[in-house]
Amino acid sequence: MTNDPSDERDDFIVVRSYIPKGMRRFFALIHQSFGVQYPSFDDGVAAVVSGFHGEEAREAARDIRAFLAATRDADLLDGIFKLGAGYWAFNDDIRGRLEGVAAELERRANQK
C-alpha cells in the first residue's frame, strides 16, 4: 500500500467480534446506559427477554438456573457483571429476578 492518492485500493481491517448467545447475550444486553434507555429496570428486562425465542431462550434459561445454583447470594452481583452486564438495579433481589427471567425464558422457548 502506498500513500499515493491515485492508489484506488480500499483499505480495511477485519475485526473478529464475539456475539454472545444465550445467558451471556442476556447479560450483555443490560448495558451501561440501560438505566436511561428504559423507563424502569423491569421494563428493560422485559424488553430484553422478549428478544429470546426457541432454543436460545431454552439455553439461556438453563444457563441462568445453573448460574444461580452455583453462585452464593453474596456473589451474584459480581457474577452478573463478570458475565457481561454493565448495569443492574440497586438493592434488587437478583436471585428472585433471575428465577423469574429463567421461567419467562422457558415459557418463550416452549411457545409455538
C-alpha positions in Angstrom: 0.0 0.0 0.0 1.3 3.4 -0.8 0.4 6.9 0.3 -0.3 7.9 -3.3 -3.8 9.3 -3.6 -4.1 7.7 -7.0 -4.0 4.3 -5.3 -7.6 3.2 -5.6 -7.5 0.2 -3.3 -9.9 0.3 -0.4 -8.2 -0.2 2.9 -10.0 -2.1 5.6 -9.4 -4.0 8.7 -11.3 -7.2 9.6 -12.0 -7.3 13.3 -13.2 -10.6 14.8 -16.0 -10.0 17.1 -17.7 -12.3 19.6 -21.5 -12.2 19.6 -22.7 -13.8 22.8 -25.6 -16.2 22.8 -28.0 -17.4 25.5 -27.3 -16.2 29.0 -24.3 -14.2 28.0 -26.3 -12.3 25.4 -29.0 -11.6 28.1 -26.4 -10.0 30.4 -24.6 -8.2 27.6 -27.9 -6.5 26.6 -28.1 -5.0 30.1 -25.5 -2.4 29.1 -24.2 0.7 30.8 -26.9 3.1 29.5 -29.7 0.6 30.3 -30.9 2.7 33.2 -31.6 5.7 30.9 -32.8 3.7 27.9 -35.9 2.3 29.7 -38.4 3.9 32.0 -37.7 1.3 34.6 -35.4 -1.7 35.2 -38.4 -4.0 35.0 -39.4 -2.6 31.6 -35.8 -3.0 30.3 -35.6 -6.6 31.5 -38.9 -7.4 29.9 -37.8 -5.9 26.6 -34.5 -7.9 26.7 -36.3 -11.2 27.5 -38.8 -10.5 24.6 -35.9 -10.9 22.2 -35.3 -14.5 23.1 -37.1 -17.4 21.3 -36.8 -21.1 20.8 -33.6 -22.9 21.5 -31.7 -19.7 22.6 -34.3 -19.0 25.2 -34.1 -22.6 26.5 -30.3 -22.4 26.6 -30.4 -19.1 28.4 -32.9 -20.3 31.0 -30.8 -23.5 31.6 -27.6 -21.5 32.0 -29.2 -18.9 34.3 -30.5 -21.7 36.5 -27.1 -23.3 36.6 -25.5 -20.0 37.4 -28.0 -19.5 40.3 -27.3 -23.0 41.6 -23.5 -22.4 41.6 -23.5 -18.9 43.0 -24.0 -17.7 46.6 -26.3 -14.7 47.0 -23.4 -12.5 48.1 -21.6 -13.2 44.8 -24.5 -12.8 42.4 -23.9 -9.1 41.6 -20.2 -9.6 40.9 -21.1 -12.7 38.9 -23.5 -10.9 36.6 -21.0 -8.2 35.9 -18.4 -10.8 35.1 -20.9 -12.4 32.6 -21.2 -9.1 30.8 -23.9 -6.9 32.4 -22.9 -3.3 32.6 -25.7 -2.2 34.8 -28.1 -3.6 37.5 -30.8 -2.2 39.7 -29.6 -1.0 43.1 -30.9 -3.2 46.0 -32.5 -5.7 43.6 -33.4 -9.2 44.6 -31.1 -10.6 42.0 -31.9 -14.3 42.7 -35.6 -13.7 42.5 -35.4 -11.6 39.4 -33.2 -14.2 37.6 -35.5 -17.0 38.6 -38.4 -15.0 37.1 -36.3 -14.4 33.9 -35.5 -18.1 33.6 -39.2 -19.0 34.0 -40.2 -16.5 31.3 -37.4 -17.7 29.0 -38.6 -21.3 29.4 -42.2 -20.1 28.6 -40.9 -18.4 25.5 -38.8 -21.4 24.5 -42.0 -23.5 24.5 -44.2 -21.1 22.5 -45.1 -22.2 19.0 
